[in-house]
């Protein structure tokens, strides 16, 4: 028992634990923030994984062509929006099944980016690190939150911007109405499917930025397995958080802590079953879903297609 407590203390007091957790949470937050907006409008966007992967690839190509991380950032956002445009048009204009479209896009993105990666072989690197004076001296979490490559800090604007859009604008009021009672929203003159398409575009934008984050903040190179199921964990974080933004971010932190602890345990030299460590983040995700999914209320029309005149 004492050895277990000592190991736990060593892991929790290691700065690498918090650094890794911040990187994993940052990635999940990019994807989950946009997915939260989309789900509040009633659309369950299964293609987050494809958006992350495509954003990572297009950002790598953008940097390969221009040697600019700023251009790579825009290219990653465009890549995510391209996937979102297919998801949005198929699901909320042609009324195709959201799940089928999302799963198809995930498979397509994996195959297409893998093929193009071998053809182009883009070169990338980590973005320049920005050190925020004073704040980076906070014990344990200072370096994790305020001594990161500069794209990391976009999150500090993106999260409050998303909250403001959903809760302080007419557009946000309309998308929430589309997610709760689309028939009443339609009678009020709101174009329900248009609002839903717009939120999917927004999710594509944030997830595309998340793909750029993967390449230029977390990994430093592109690989067709780079997303590694993180898109699905981001969706789980939204459910874990009860479809609130602060709960979603908390979910990202919890799941990131599981991902980080796997690396910390290995890095500190502790011998734990490697298969169990690989499965740990997904075990935590499933447990979180099982515990919280039935205790929170989803938007009433979540994942229900809207057809005018039908209830």
GIVENJO-V885186 format. One line per field, one symbol per residue. ss: DSSP state (h for helix, s for strand, l for the rest). burial: 1 if it has 9 or more other ideal C-beta (glycine too) atoms within 8 Angstrom, else 0. Layout:
ss=???
burial=???
//
This chain:
ss=lhhhhhhhhhhhllhhhhhhhhhhhhhhhhhhhhhhhhhhlllllllhhhhhhhhhhhhhhhhhhhllhhhhhhhhhhhhhhhhhhhhhhhhlllllhhhhhhhhhhhhhhhhhhhhhhhllllllllssslllhhhllllhhhhhssshhhhhhhhhhhhhhhhhhllhhhhhhhhhhhlhhhhhhllllhhhhhhhhhhhhhhhhhhhhhhhhhhhhllllllllllhhhhhhhhhhhllllhhhhhhhhhhhhhhhhhhhhhhhllllllhhhhhhhhhhhhhhhhhhhlllllllllllllllllll
burial=00000010011001011111111111111111111111111111111111111111111111110000101111111111111111111111100001101110110111001101100001010010110000110100111111111111101001100111110010110111111101001100010110111111111111111111111111000101011001111111111111101011111111111111111111010000000010011111100110010001001011000100000
//
